[in-house]
Amino acid sequence: MPAESLPTNGACIRALRRAYGLKLYELAKDIQVTDGHLGKIETGRVNASLTVLRRLMVRFDVPLAALVTHKLPEREGEQIPA
């Protein structure tokens, strides 16, 4: 595994994207990757690089744990659906 990669739970990233009502191509554009690459991350075919993880953390204003576990952050007093 390359030094820049970190195993992630793509299903968590997908759940977070959907909870925010974003289409795959919209989030891909926001974090500066292709929609194909983001799709591979979400399906677990590739791992997200640290750069991509940082961009996701900034985009969603969440800690790293929200990207790799199903413990998504609360928003306005309600749990974001997983």
C-alpha positions as CSV (number, residue, x, y, z in Angstrom):
1,M,0.0,0.0,0.0
2,P,1.4,3.4,-0.9
3,A,2.4,5.6,2.0
4,E,-0.2,8.2,1.0
5,S,-3.1,5.7,1.2
6,L,-5.2,4.9,4.2
7,P,-7.8,2.1,4.3
8,T,-11.2,3.7,4.5
9,N,-14.8,2.6,4.6
10,G,-16.2,3.8,1.3
11,A,-19.7,3.0,2.5
12,C,-19.3,5.6,5.2
13,I,-18.2,8.2,2.7
14,R,-21.2,7.3,0.4
15,A,-23.6,7.6,3.4
16,L,-22.2,11.0,4.3
17,R,-22.5,12.2,0.7
18,R,-26.0,11.0,0.5
19,A,-26.9,12.5,3.9
20,Y,-25.9,15.9,2.5
21,G,-27.9,15.3,-0.7
22,L,-25.0,15.3,-3.1
23,K,-24.7,13.4,-6.3
24,L,-21.5,11.5,-6.8
25,Y,-20.3,13.9,-9.6
26,E,-21.1,16.9,-7.4
27,L,-18.9,15.7,-4.6
28,A,-16.2,14.6,-7.0
29,K,-16.0,18.1,-8.4
30,D,-15.9,19.6,-4.9
31,I,-13.0,17.5,-3.9
32,Q,-11.2,17.6,-7.2
33,V,-11.3,14.0,-8.3
34,T,-13.1,12.2,-11.1
35,D,-16.5,10.8,-10.4
36,G,-15.1,7.4,-11.5
37,H,-12.4,7.6,-8.9
38,L,-14.8,8.6,-6.1
39,G,-17.1,5.7,-7.2
40,K,-14.2,3.3,-6.7
41,I,-13.5,4.8,-3.3
42,E,-17.1,4.4,-2.3
43,T,-17.3,0.8,-3.5
44,G,-14.0,-0.1,-1.8
45,R,-12.1,-0.9,-5.0
46,V,-9.4,1.7,-4.1
47,N,-8.4,3.5,-0.9
48,A,-8.7,7.2,-0.6
49,S,-5.3,9.1,-0.4
50,L,-4.6,11.3,2.5
51,T,-5.2,14.3,0.2
52,V,-8.7,13.1,-0.7
53,L,-9.5,12.4,2.9
54,R,-8.4,15.9,3.9
55,R,-10.6,17.3,1.1
56,L,-13.6,15.3,2.4
57,M,-13.0,16.4,5.9
58,V,-13.0,20.1,4.8
59,R,-16.0,19.7,2.5
60,F,-18.1,18.1,5.2
61,D,-16.5,19.7,8.2
62,V,-16.1,16.4,9.9
63,P,-13.3,14.6,11.7
64,L,-11.6,11.6,10.1
65,A,-13.6,9.2,12.2
66,A,-16.8,10.2,10.3
67,L,-15.2,9.0,7.1
68,V,-14.2,5.6,8.3
69,T,-16.9,4.6,10.8
70,H,-20.7,4.8,10.7
71,K,-20.6,7.3,13.6
72,L,-21.5,10.3,11.5
73,P,-21.7,13.7,13.2
74,E,-24.9,15.2,14.4
75,R,-26.2,18.2,12.5
76,E,-28.8,20.6,14.1
77,G,-29.5,18.2,16.9
78,E,-30.3,15.2,14.7
79,Q,-28.2,12.2,13.7
80,I,-27.3,12.1,10.0
81,P,-28.8,8.9,8.6
82,A,-26.2,6.2,7.8
